[in-house]
Amino acid sequence: MPETAMLNEFVVEAKAASYVGGGVPRPPCRPGSHDIGYERGDWRYLDSYFGGTDFAGQEVVWFADEPIWAMNYFGWVIAPDLIDASAAGTVIKAALSAMYRQGRFLGGMEFDHPFGRYIDRSEGGCERFSGHECILVDGRKAYALDYRGGLIIP
């Protein structure tokens, strides 16, 4: 298994190149899924999710064709009168782009956008973590997502 620092670097690179970076969708690996992936050398990443306004998904990293890391998530629009899925996606992409430019995907983030304030809190490191992200609009929580993941150990 590669070192954690190398894994963290690849996860950030893959996340930045896929959903946030406007990566090319792939054919669904399961009926009804939306899939987007990234590859570099022996590394492979797949983000596969279901839904739209309310959604659930999983990200997996393989090294040399062995799954070594995964993250599950569930997100939803809490207040459709304050934000819709498109605006939430715009805020999330801007905030995560800023985080990935810092070379990380964990550790907390606050980001102000005209559509709302993005806040992310997490515990743990790349090996095992959990977190929550949300968007506040006029001080009210309008969107939320819970996530957790870490190393896959056979």
C-alpha positions, 0 to 999 in steps of 0.5 A: 500500500502506498504511503498516506501522503501519496494517497492524500495527494492523489485523492486531492488531485482526483477530486479536483479533476473530477466533480469540481474540475468538470471531469467527463462523466463515465458510463454508469457502473450501476443502474441509475448512477452518475459516475465520474473518474480519474486515473494516473499511472497505477492510481484510479478514482471513481465517484459514483452517486445517485440522485440530484437535490438529495443524493448519496454516493461513494468515492473509491481509490484503487492502487494497482487494481486493489481498492485501498480507500473509500468515502461515503456521503449523503447530501440534501437541500434542507431549505429549497426556498433558500437554495436550489441544487444548482446554486448549492453545487456552485458554492460547493465547487468554489469552496472545494476548489479553494480547499484543493488548491491548499493540497487538502480535502480534510481539516475544515473550511469556511468559504463565503460565496454570493449564494451562501456561506460554506462550512466544512468540519471534519475529524481524523485524517486520510486513514479514517475520518468523518465530517459534515459540510453545510451551506448557510443562507441568511444564517439558516442551514439550507444544504447539508452533507455528511461523509466518512471514509478511510483506508480499506484494509483486507 
